[in-house]
Amino acid sequence: MTVAGDEVGTVLAALADPTRRHLLDILADAGNASATTLAEHLPVSRQAVVKHLQVLEAAGLVAGERAGREVRYAVRRAPLDASARWLSDLAATWDRRLLALKQAAESPP
């Protein structure tokens, strides 16, 4: 796996959890929010939200910035965009392979 593949793997692993995906959705709508604010929208504790945010931050999907006594988190698009490009390239590769297989199967012997 390449360095880009490793980064994509980290992003996909972070996105595997539905709570983390929900956190990203909330942050995308809000622009930025604290862990306390995010916990109000989820059926988990603030401490659980903080742990999920740490995973998202380690994957580069969110960035936290201190604002007084709290940390406000915001979505970082670059890792999502890179992962989407990788998935799109993978899908295109499989489409080409399937088309070649179809053509080979349909061509006369």
Buried (B, 14 or more C-beta within 10 A) or exposed (E): EEEEEEBBBBBEEBBEEEBBBBBBEBBEEBEBBBBEBBBEBBEBEBEBBBBBBEBBBEBBBBBBEEEEEBBBBBBBEEBBEBBEEBEEEEEEEEEEEEEEEEEEEEEEE
